[in-house]
Amino acid sequence: MTTPDLGGAPRPGAGALRLVEGRTSEPQTVDISDYIRAVAFHCPFLMPSVTRRLTGWTVYEIAEGAQATEVEAEVFHAGVQAAEWVRPLTTRRHGTLV
């Protein structure tokens, strides 16, 4: 697997995930309804967030031949990117639901 030069810290696992569907409030490629119900049981903020379309979902597929450690690193990287995207939204109306 080739490591692309992204001008920062090296990411040897880059490419381990393939973006299937970019951030959306209603994914079309997977059914997340059971997951939402299961998590909402433990998180009182999820259903109000989903209802107001404040919850963002991004769908990835594990690339063929990707190693578990590469996938783990890329999932972590995607999580950091999502957190940075959400950070400025927390000061807006309904920010606690974002």
C-alpha positions as CSV (number, residue, x, y, z in Angstrom):
1,M,0.0,0.0,0.0
2,T,1.4,3.4,-1.0
3,T,1.5,6.2,1.6
4,P,0.2,9.5,0.0
5,D,2.0,12.7,1.0
6,L,-0.5,14.7,2.9
7,G,1.9,17.3,4.3
8,G,1.7,16.3,7.9
9,A,2.3,13.2,10.1
10,P,2.7,10.1,8.1
11,R,-0.4,7.9,7.7
12,P,0.8,4.5,6.6
13,G,-2.7,3.2,6.7
14,A,-4.2,5.8,4.4
15,G,-6.4,4.0,1.9
16,A,-7.5,1.3,4.3
17,L,-11.0,2.8,4.2
18,R,-13.0,3.6,1.1
19,L,-15.6,6.4,1.4
20,V,-19.0,4.9,0.3
21,E,-21.2,7.8,1.4
22,G,-20.1,11.2,2.6
23,R,-21.6,12.9,5.6
24,T,-25.4,12.9,5.5
25,S,-28.2,13.0,8.0
26,E,-29.9,10.2,6.2
27,P,-27.6,7.5,4.8
28,Q,-29.0,5.7,1.8
29,T,-26.5,2.8,1.5
30,V,-27.1,1.3,4.9
31,D,-30.0,0.9,7.3
32,I,-29.1,2.5,10.6
33,S,-32.5,2.4,12.2
34,D,-31.8,-0.6,14.5
35,Y,-28.5,1.0,15.5
36,I,-30.2,4.3,16.3
37,R,-32.8,2.6,18.5
38,A,-30.2,0.6,20.4
39,V,-27.9,3.6,21.1
40,A,-30.9,5.9,21.9
41,F,-31.7,3.6,24.8
42,H,-28.4,4.7,26.4
43,C,-28.1,8.2,25.0
44,P,-31.0,10.6,25.6
45,F,-29.5,13.1,23.1
46,L,-29.5,10.9,20.0
47,M,-33.2,10.8,19.0
48,P,-33.6,14.6,19.3
49,S,-30.4,15.1,17.3
50,V,-31.5,12.6,14.6
51,T,-35.0,14.2,14.5
52,R,-33.5,17.7,13.9
53,R,-31.1,16.2,11.3
54,L,-28.1,17.2,13.4
55,T,-26.5,13.8,13.5
56,G,-24.1,13.2,10.6
57,W,-23.3,9.7,9.3
58,T,-20.4,8.8,7.0
59,V,-20.3,5.3,5.5
60,Y,-16.9,3.7,4.8
61,E,-16.0,0.3,3.5
62,I,-12.8,-1.6,4.5
63,A,-10.5,-1.7,1.5
64,E,-9.6,-5.2,0.2
65,G,-6.3,-6.3,1.7
66,A,-6.3,-3.7,4.5
67,Q,-4.7,-4.8,7.8
68,A,-6.6,-4.4,11.1
69,T,-4.1,-1.9,12.4
70,E,-4.5,0.2,9.3
71,V,-8.2,0.2,9.6
72,E,-8.1,1.1,13.3
73,A,-5.8,4.0,12.5
74,E,-8.0,5.3,9.7
75,V,-11.2,5.0,11.9
76,F,-9.4,7.0,14.6
77,H,-8.4,9.6,12.0
78,A,-11.9,9.9,10.7
79,G,-13.2,10.3,14.2
80,V,-10.7,13.2,14.8
81,Q,-11.8,14.8,11.6
82,A,-15.5,14.5,12.6
83,A,-14.8,16.0,16.0
84,E,-13.0,19.0,14.5
85,W,-15.9,19.5,12.1
86,V,-18.5,19.4,15.0
87,R,-16.5,21.6,17.3
88,P,-17.7,25.0,15.9
89,L,-21.3,23.7,15.6
90,T,-21.6,23.3,19.3
91,T,-22.1,27.0,19.9
92,R,-25.1,27.2,17.5
93,R,-28.7,26.6,18.4
94,H,-29.2,23.0,19.5
95,G,-25.4,22.8,19.7
96,T,-25.6,20.3,22.6
97,L,-27.4,17.9,20.2
98,V,-24.7,18.1,17.5
